[in-house]
Amino acid sequence: MRELSCIPKIEELEQFLAFSAQYDAAFEYNDFFLPQILDDPIATERIIQTYQNTGRDFSKDTLHGAFLDICVNSQDPMIYRASDYRVRQCMDIAQRMGLRAVIFHTNYIANFPLRSYQMGWVERNEEYWNQLLEDYPSMTVYIENMFDESPRLLTELAMRLRDHPRFGVCYDIAHARISGCPIENWYEEMRPLAKHIHINDNDGLEDLHMAVGAGTICWQQFSQWCQSLTQPPTILIEVRSWQELISSVNFLQKQHIYPFS
């Protein structure tokens, strides 16, 4: 089931390798977005070597890139340089490991209704990701909705880059659920754009990363939407523990929710 991904944890790696084998699931590595790891070459190398020593096929795997304080659209040269440095660190790691894609966040100031800021965000992100993809010709980039109050700016960026074969949207349904914008609007806007999807659950108010089925998201609606797409998206179960991963899979299987539909 190559549509499915999970987040491996090094301290429980054997369990996650078994899960990957059972469900033919890819990995999405969450080890490399933390500054304390990126600033520690020894720790970074140890983590890379640990994964490489498993001998797994990395070609379907992804990496969650740095997102804390990342602002590639910044007009402040120092902030831009720091953001670009972190992004390229993550791209270099993913390229070295032979991964297929890296996920980054929109990271714009939500509820800032200044048109010049919003259009500046779109234009500078378009320019930035176009250049980055040119610099990394073997890599794909997915941009994920963070705490966006609507899908409007992400949609505009994705439409501008729609002809680029190595750019796509990572649709985080849990982030959309707490955005204040009706989920139906998100589904409609993301329909032609979403190539990779993050799923977990919440209470509709806070980004809790609960097990799928433990919160307020309507998963039957989600499944119907996924099945209506022309190109089936890949799915990451983005939860924080092994127990929540297994609980999520059990729920998806029992309820026949995509990708178990």
N, C-alpha and C positions, 0 to 999 in steps of 0.2 A: 504494500500500500504506500507507494512513493508520494502520495498526496500528504501524508502525515509526517509531522516533525515533533520532536521533544527537546527540552533543554537538559543536556547531560550535566551531572555534577561529579566532579573528579573523585570526591570521597565515597561516592556510591557508583562508580563507573561500571562495574560488572553488571549491576542491575539494569543500567541504562543500555548497555550493549546487548543484553538479553532482550530487552524491550524492542530495541531497534531490529534485532534479528526476527523476533516474533511477528512484528507488524511491518517489516520492510520499511521502517521509519528512518527519516533523516535526522540529523542533529542540527540544532541552532545554538551556537556557542555564545554564552553570556559572560564569559570570563574576561573579556577584553574591553569592556566599556568603562571600567573603573580606572580613575587616574593613578591610583596607587599601584596597579598592575602595569599600566602602560609606562610608568616612570621607573619601573624596576626590570631591567633587561634580564636579570637572572630568573625572576619569577615568571616573566613572559616566556622565556625559553623553556623553563621546566614544564609549564602548562602545555606548550606546543608539543614538546617531546612526549609527554604523557599520552596525548591524543594520537600522535603519529605512531607510537609504539603499539597501538591497538591493531594496526594493519587494516583498518576499515577503508571503504571507498568513500572519499571525501567529496566526490564530484556533485553530489546532491545536497550537501550540507550548506548551511548559511551561518553568518556571524552577525550578532547584534552590535552595531557600531557605537562609538561614544555618543552620548547625548546630553550629559550634564553640562549646562552652560554653553553648548555648542551653538554658534551663530555665524553661519557662513555668509549671511547677507549683511553682516555688520559693516557700517561705514567707518568704524573705528579701525584703523590698520592693525593695531596691536591685537584687538579681539579677533579680527578676521584671521590673522596669522596663527594665533593660538588654536582657533577652531579648525583651520585647514590642516595644521600639524596633527591634531588628534584624528581627524578623518583619515588622513593618509597613513597614520600608524595602523589604523584598523584595516585599511585596504591592503597594506603591505602584508599584514599577518594573514589575511584571507587569501591573498594571492599566493603566498608561500605555502599555505596548507592545501591549496588546490580547491578552494570552496567555490560555489557557484554564484553567491550573492552576499551583499552586506546591506543591512537595514539601518537607516538613519531616521531621525524624527524631523517633523516640520519645524518645531522649536521657534514659532513666532509668538509675539505678544498677543494673546487672545483678548478679545473685547477692546481692541485699540482701533476705534472707527475712524482712522485718518487714512483717506484714500491714498495719499502719497506714500505712506508707510506700507500699506498693503500691496500696492502695485510695485513698490520698490522691492518688497520681499519676493514677489513672483519673478520679477525681471532678474534680480541678482542670483536667485536660486537657479533659474533657467541657465544663466551663463555659467554658474559654478559647476553644476552637475554635468552639463555638456562637456566642459573642459576636463573634469575628473574622469568621465567615461572614456574620453579620448586618451588620457594618460594611462588608463588601466583597461586595455582592449580585451582582456579575457574575463572581466568581471561585470556583474550585473548589480545595479543599485536599486533598492526599494525605499521609497520615502513613506514613513508611517505617520498617520494622524496622531498627534499627542493630545493636548488639551484644547484642540481647535473647537471653537464654538459652533462651527458649521463646516461642511465639506467644500466651501466655495473656493478658498485659495489653493488648497491641494488639488482640486479639480482643474483649476486654471493652469497650475504648473504642469500637471500631467497631460493636459490637452496640448500644451506647447511642446511637450517632449514625446508626444504619442507616436511619432514615427521613429523614435530611437528604440531599436530592438532590445537594448540592455537597460532600459529604465522602466520602472513600474511602481505601482502603489502597493504598500503593505497596509491593508485595511484592518485596524484594530477595533473590533466590534465593542469591546468593553469601554474603550475610550469614547467611542461614538455614543454609547448608552448614557454616559454622564455629561454629554456636551450641552444638553439643553435643547438641541435640535432634534426633531422627531426622527426616530430610527428609520422610518420609511424614506425620509429624504436622503439619508446616508446610503441606504440600499440603492436607491435610484441613481444617485450621483456616482457611486462606486461600481455600478454594474459593468460599464465597459472598461474600467481601469484597474480593478483589483486583480493582482497576480499572486499575491501571498497574503495570508490572513492570520492574525493573532486572535486566539479565543481564550477567554476565561470569563468568570462571572463576577457580578457585583450587586450592590443594593440600589443602583440607580443614582447614587449620590457620590460615592467615593471609589477610587480605583483600587479595589481590594484584592484583585488577583485570586478570587475564590475558585474552587473547582467548578468545572462546567456542570450546570444543573443545580448548583447550590445557591443561586441568586435569583435575579428578577428578569434576566434576558429570556426572550421567547426563542427557544432553539428550533422549534418546528418551522417558524418563519425563516430563521437563518438557513436551515437545511433546504427549504424550498427555493430560496434565493440562490444558493450555491448551485443547485441542480439546474437552474434556469440559465446559468452562464454558458456562453459558447465555449470558453476555455476553462476547464476545471482548475480552481486555484489550489495551491498548496496550503496546508493548514498547520500552524504551530499551536499546540496546547501550551499556553504560556502561564504555567502555575509554578509555585515556589517549592513544592516538595514532591517526593516520590508518591506519597499517599494521595495527594491531590491529583497527580497524573493518572494513577490507576482508577481513582474515583471518577475522573472525567471520562476516561475511556469506557468504563462500565456503563456510565450514563448514556454516552453517545451510542454504544452498541445496543443497549436495551431499548432506547427510544428511536433507533434507526436514523440517527442524525448524521449528515454528511461529515466526514467521508465514510461513514459506516451505513449509509442509507441503502 
